């Protein structure tokens, strides 16, 4: 009986460590200036962040102990030609005045292998987080994959399966 409790406590510890790893994984890392967005207290405010792969159009409101963010992901034309969005995870980073990441949260996850031709992908997000002390900016990073297995897309023209991995580091 005693060993069962030890194993349960050990399992609970491991799972809690894994659950918090995302928030701490990037902590202390310097961000690229092009990954950052200046934010103001109060709101609501509108903002946009864009790379060659996607655009985030979002509204945010920053109160004393709460940062609300809601918006939509728009894929670039080069990704819209694929028939399947295999994955897309976008992270929000709270950043200090020197560009150092204080905390990280998953702000968007597209799920797995969603068809882009039938509007199966929900590109909207709405989240709420406690901003850590020292936050002056936010930043974003992402990883994703898109593919085409035939039909009328890239892979049919190329004669097989087309896959594309894309990412942006903070």
C-alpha positions as CSV (number, residue, x, y, z in Angstrom):
1,X,0.0,0.0,0.0
2,X,2.8,2.4,0.9
3,X,4.6,1.9,-2.5
4,X,1.3,2.6,-4.3
5,X,1.2,6.1,-2.7
6,X,4.8,6.7,-3.5
7,X,4.2,5.8,-7.2
8,X,1.1,8.0,-7.3
9,X,2.9,11.0,-5.8
10,X,5.8,10.5,-8.2
11,X,3.4,10.3,-11.2
12,X,1.7,13.5,-10.0
13,X,5.0,15.3,-9.7
14,X,6.1,14.2,-13.2
15,X,2.8,15.2,-14.7
16,X,2.8,18.6,-13.0
17,X,6.4,19.3,-14.1
18,X,5.4,18.4,-17.7
19,X,2.3,20.6,-17.6
20,X,4.3,23.6,-16.4
21,X,7.2,23.1,-18.8
22,X,5.7,25.1,-21.6
23,X,5.5,28.3,-19.4
24,X,9.1,27.9,-18.3
25,X,10.7,26.5,-21.4
26,X,11.4,29.8,-23.0
27,X,11.9,31.8,-19.8
28,X,15.1,33.8,-19.7
29,X,15.6,33.6,-23.5
30,X,16.2,36.8,-25.5
31,X,13.6,37.5,-28.2
32,X,14.1,38.8,-31.7
33,X,12.9,42.4,-32.1
34,X,10.6,41.2,-35.0
35,X,8.9,38.7,-32.6
36,X,7.8,41.5,-30.2
37,X,4.7,43.6,-30.0
38,X,4.6,46.7,-27.8
39,X,1.5,46.6,-25.5
40,X,-0.3,49.2,-23.4
41,X,-2.2,48.9,-20.2
42,X,-6.0,49.3,-20.3
43,X,-7.8,48.7,-23.5
44,X,-9.2,47.2,-25.5
45,X,-6.5,47.7,-28.0
46,X,-6.0,46.3,-31.5
47,X,-2.8,44.9,-32.8
48,X,-1.3,42.8,-35.6
49,X,1.8,40.6,-35.9
50,X,2.9,39.1,-39.2
51,X,5.6,36.8,-40.6
52,X,5.9,35.2,-44.0
53,X,3.8,32.3,-42.9
54,X,0.9,33.9,-41.0
55,X,-0.8,37.0,-39.6
56,X,-2.3,37.4,-36.2
57,X,-5.0,40.1,-35.9
58,X,-6.0,40.5,-32.3
59,X,-7.5,42.6,-29.6
60,X,-6.1,42.7,-26.1
61,X,-6.9,44.3,-22.8
62,X,-4.4,44.5,-20.0
63,X,-5.6,45.1,-16.5
64,X,-3.5,44.8,-13.3
65,X,-3.4,41.0,-13.0
66,X,-5.1,39.9,-16.2
67,X,-4.2,40.0,-19.9
68,X,-7.0,39.1,-22.3
69,X,-6.2,38.4,-25.9
70,X,-8.6,37.4,-28.7
71,X,-8.2,37.3,-32.4
72,X,-7.7,35.3,-35.5
73,X,-4.9,33.5,-37.4
74,X,-4.7,34.1,-41.1
75,X,-2.4,31.8,-43.1
76,X,-0.3,33.3,-45.9
77,X,-1.2,32.4,-49.5
78,X,1.7,29.9,-49.7
79,X,0.1,27.9,-46.9
80,X,-3.5,28.3,-48.1
81,X,-2.6,26.2,-51.2
82,X,-2.2,23.1,-49.0
83,X,-5.3,21.0,-48.4
84,X,-4.5,19.9,-44.8
85,X,-3.2,21.8,-41.8
86,X,-1.5,19.0,-40.0
87,X,-0.6,21.1,-37.0
88,X,-0.2,24.7,-35.8
89,X,0.7,25.8,-32.3
90,X,1.2,29.5,-31.5
91,X,2.8,30.6,-28.3
92,X,2.4,33.9,-26.5
93,X,5.4,35.2,-24.7
94,X,5.4,37.9,-22.0
95,X,8.5,39.9,-22.5
96,X,10.4,42.5,-20.3
97,X,11.8,45.9,-21.5
98,X,15.1,44.2,-22.6
99,X,13.3,41.6,-24.7
100,X,13.8,38.7,-22.3
101,X,10.9,36.2,-22.0
102,X,9.3,36.1,-18.6
103,X,6.6,33.5,-19.3
104,X,5.1,31.5,-22.2
105,X,1.6,30.2,-22.9
106,X,0.0,28.4,-25.7
107,X,-2.4,30.9,-27.3
108,X,-3.6,28.8,-30.3
109,X,-3.6,25.2,-31.3
110,X,-5.2,24.1,-34.6
111,X,-5.5,20.4,-33.7
112,X,-4.4,17.7,-35.9
113,X,-4.8,17.1,-39.7
114,X,-7.7,19.5,-40.4
115,X,-8.9,20.0,-43.9
116,X,-8.6,23.6,-45.0
117,X,-11.0,23.3,-47.9
118,X,-14.1,22.7,-45.8
119,X,-13.6,25.3,-43.1
120,X,-12.8,22.6,-40.5
121,X,-10.1,24.7,-39.0
122,X,-11.2,27.3,-36.4
123,X,-8.7,30.1,-36.7
124,X,-10.1,32.1,-33.8
125,X,-8.6,32.2,-30.3
126,X,-9.5,33.9,-27.0
127,X,-7.4,33.4,-23.9
128,X,-6.7,35.1,-20.5
129,X,-3.4,35.0,-18.6
130,X,-1.8,36.6,-15.6
131,X,1.0,38.8,-16.9
132,X,4.2,38.4,-14.8
133,X,5.8,41.4,-13.1
134,X,8.1,43.3,-15.4
135,X,6.0,42.7,-18.6
136,X,6.4,45.5,-21.1
137,X,5.8,43.6,-24.4
138,X,4.4,40.4,-25.8
139,X,6.0,38.2,-28.4
140,X,5.0,35.2,-30.5
141,X,6.5,32.0,-31.8
142,X,5.0,29.0,-33.6
143,X,5.5,25.6,-35.2
144,X,3.3,24.1,-37.9
145,X,3.0,21.6,-40.7
146,X,0.8,21.6,-43.8
147,X,0.4,18.9,-46.4
148,X,-1.4,18.0,-49.6
149,X,-2.2,14.4,-50.5
150,X,-3.6,14.9,-54.0
151,X,-6.9,16.4,-55.1
152,X,-6.6,19.7,-56.8
153,X,-3.6,21.0,-54.8
154,X,0.2,21.1,-54.9
155,X,0.8,17.4,-54.5
156,X,-1.3,16.4,-57.5
157,X,0.6,18.8,-59.7
158,X,3.9,17.5,-58.1
159,X,2.9,13.9,-58.5
160,X,2.7,12.8,-54.9
161,X,2.4,14.0,-51.3
162,X,3.5,17.5,-50.5
163,X,4.5,18.5,-47.0
164,X,5.7,21.8,-45.5
165,X,7.0,22.5,-42.1
166,X,7.1,26.1,-40.9
167,X,8.1,27.8,-37.7
168,X,9.1,31.0,-36.0
169,X,11.4,31.1,-33.0
170,X,10.9,33.8,-30.4
